[in-house]
Amino acid sequence: MIRNAKAKGARLEREVKDRLKKAGCIVVRQAASLFPDLICILPVEPGKEELNKRLFFIECKCRKYISSEERKLLMQIELRFGGKSIIAYKHKGKMAFCGLNYNAFPSLKALGIFATII
């Protein structure tokens, strides 16, 4: 069971990474269960947007649930490095993202990604 859960999580991380790369993003996947799972920089025209509005820390979850400890850690990462934290998950078979705050949405919507707030 644990092996299957790890494999499912790793597969989701790769799917999210591939989806974002196809949208033109730079994505780094952190192996060995490091937190967060992915670090992403969204593409924009030069000079149009600051880096901290294009930098995303992504935690991938097979279910949308995120613990309060993980939420606090994501918020600390935001404060320390700038950028926005989001959760990636599958919703009815489609890739979905939800943010910890509303400021993440304009950049995500530009990529055509379904996004909600948690």
C-alpha positions in Angstrom: 0.0 0.0 0.0 2.7 2.5 0.9 4.6 1.7 -2.2 1.5 2.4 -4.3 0.8 5.7 -2.6 4.4 6.8 -3.2 4.2 5.8 -6.8 0.9 7.6 -7.2 2.3 10.8 -5.7 5.5 10.6 -7.8 3.4 10.1 -11.0 1.2 13.1 -10.1 4.4 15.2 -9.6 5.7 14.2 -13.0 2.3 14.9 -14.6 2.1 18.4 -13.1 5.7 19.1 -14.1 5.1 18.0 -17.7 1.8 20.1 -17.9 3.6 23.2 -16.7 6.6 22.7 -19.0 4.3 22.3 -22.0 2.8 25.7 -21.0 6.3 27.2 -21.2 7.3 27.3 -17.6 10.6 26.4 -16.0 9.9 23.6 -13.5 12.3 21.9 -11.0 11.1 18.7 -9.3 12.6 18.1 -5.9 13.2 14.3 -5.4 13.5 12.4 -2.1 10.2 13.8 -0.7 11.6 17.4 -0.2 9.1 20.2 0.4 7.7 21.6 -1.7 7.5 19.1 -4.6 8.0 21.6 -7.4 9.3 25.0 -8.0 8.0 26.8 -11.0 8.7 30.1 -12.9 5.9 31.2 -15.3 6.8 32.8 -18.6 6.0 36.4 -19.3 7.2 39.1 -21.6 10.4 40.8 -20.3 9.7 43.7 -18.1 6.0 43.0 -17.7 5.9 41.3 -14.3 8.1 41.0 -11.3 9.7 37.6 -10.5 7.9 37.2 -7.2 4.6 37.2 -9.1 5.8 34.5 -11.4 7.5 32.2 -8.8 5.4 29.3 -7.5 6.0 26.7 -4.9 3.9 23.7 -5.7 2.9 20.9 -3.4 1.3 17.9 -5.2 -1.5 16.0 -3.5 -3.4 13.0 -4.7 -6.3 14.3 -2.6 -6.8 18.1 -2.2 -6.1 17.9 1.6 -3.1 19.7 3.1 -2.3 19.6 6.8 -2.0 22.7 8.9 1.7 22.1 9.3 2.2 21.9 5.5 0.1 25.1 5.1 2.3 26.9 7.7 5.5 25.7 6.0 4.3 26.9 2.6 3.4 30.3 4.1 6.9 30.5 5.6 8.5 29.7 2.2 6.4 32.5 0.6 7.6 35.0 3.2 11.2 34.0 2.9 11.5 33.7 -0.9 8.6 35.6 -2.3 6.4 33.9 -4.8 3.1 32.1 -4.2 2.3 28.6 -2.9 -0.2 26.4 -4.5 -1.5 22.8 -4.3 -1.8 20.7 -7.4 -4.2 17.8 -7.5 -6.5 15.9 -9.9 -10.2 17.0 -10.1 -12.5 14.6 -12.1 -9.4 13.4 -14.0 -8.2 16.9 -14.9 -5.2 18.8 -13.5 -6.3 21.4 -10.9 -4.5 24.0 -8.8 -5.7 25.8 -5.7 -3.9 28.6 -4.0 -3.5 29.6 -0.4 -4.5 33.1 -1.4 -6.2 34.9 -4.3 -3.0 36.5 -5.7 -1.9 33.3 -7.4 -4.9 33.2 -9.7 -4.2 35.7 -12.5 -0.9 34.0 -13.5 -2.5 30.5 -13.3 -5.5 31.6 -15.4 -3.2 32.9 -18.1 -2.0 29.3 -18.5 -5.6 28.0 -18.8 -5.4 26.1 -15.5 -8.4 25.5 -13.3 -7.8 27.1 -10.0 -9.8 27.4 -6.7 -9.1 28.7 -3.2 -8.6 26.6 -0.2 
